[in-house]
Amino acid sequence: MGYLTITHPFHPLFGRRLPVLFTRKRAAAVVFVCEGGLAGRATVSLAGSWTDRGPAPAAYRLSLEGLMVLDTLVAAIVDLRLREADHLV
């Protein structure tokens, strides 16, 4: 099945090129099972999006969708704190 390179920036094996043993389907995603985890003596399962076989990584860390979710979360926390403060007065 060839080789792949781990491209996820926070993965401990980032940048390593590993031989692919086989693939699996999990939900709608493809998972690659590779040789080379734990000092090369075990296998490691990797989401396709974490490898060079997945979509090209964005040039920035935060996506628009991620920022929108973060904005909603912060607004909910601020609203909760304001309601709690009004209740205590």
C-alpha positions in Angstrom: 0.0 0.0 0.0 3.0 2.3 0.0 4.1 4.9 2.4 2.5 8.0 4.0 3.8 11.0 5.9 2.2 12.2 9.1 1.3 15.9 8.6 -0.8 16.7 11.7 1.4 19.3 13.4 0.7 18.1 17.0 1.1 14.3 16.4 4.2 12.9 18.2 5.3 11.2 14.9 4.9 14.4 12.8 7.0 14.3 9.7 7.7 10.6 9.9 7.2 8.4 6.8 5.5 5.1 7.7 4.6 2.0 5.6 0.9 1.5 5.3 -0.3 -2.0 6.2 -4.0 -1.6 5.4 -6.9 0.8 5.6 -10.2 0.8 7.5 -13.4 2.8 7.2 -14.6 4.5 10.4 -17.8 6.4 10.0 -17.2 8.3 6.7 -13.4 8.6 7.2 -10.6 6.5 6.0 -8.1 5.3 8.7 -4.6 4.1 7.8 -3.0 1.4 9.9 0.8 1.8 9.6 3.9 0.0 10.9 6.1 2.1 13.0 4.4 3.3 16.2 6.2 2.9 19.6 9.8 2.6 18.5 8.8 0.9 15.3 7.6 -2.2 17.0 3.8 -1.6 16.9 1.2 -0.3 14.6 -0.4 3.1 14.6 -3.8 4.1 13.3 -4.0 7.5 11.6 -7.0 9.5 10.3 -6.4 10.2 6.6 -6.7 13.9 7.3 -3.6 13.7 9.5 -1.5 12.4 6.6 -0.2 13.6 3.2 -3.0 11.5 1.7 -5.7 13.8 3.2 -6.7 17.3 2.2 -3.9 19.9 2.1 -3.5 21.6 5.5 -4.6 25.2 5.8 -2.0 27.9 5.9 -3.4 29.0 9.3 -4.4 27.0 12.4 -8.0 28.3 13.0 -10.7 27.9 10.4 -13.6 30.2 10.0 -16.0 27.5 11.4 -13.8 27.0 14.4 -13.7 30.8 15.1 -17.5 30.9 14.8 -17.9 28.1 17.4 -15.5 29.8 19.7 -17.4 33.1 19.4 -20.7 31.3 20.3 -19.0 29.6 23.3 -17.5 32.9 24.6 -20.9 34.7 24.1 -22.7 32.0 26.1 -20.2 32.1 28.9 -20.4 36.0 29.1 -24.2 35.8 29.1 -24.2 33.2 31.9 -21.9 35.3 34.0 -24.0 38.4 33.4 -27.2 36.6 34.4 -25.5 35.2 37.5 -24.3 38.7 38.5 -27.8 40.1 38.1 -29.2 37.3 40.2 -26.8 38.0 43.1 -27.6 41.8 43.2 
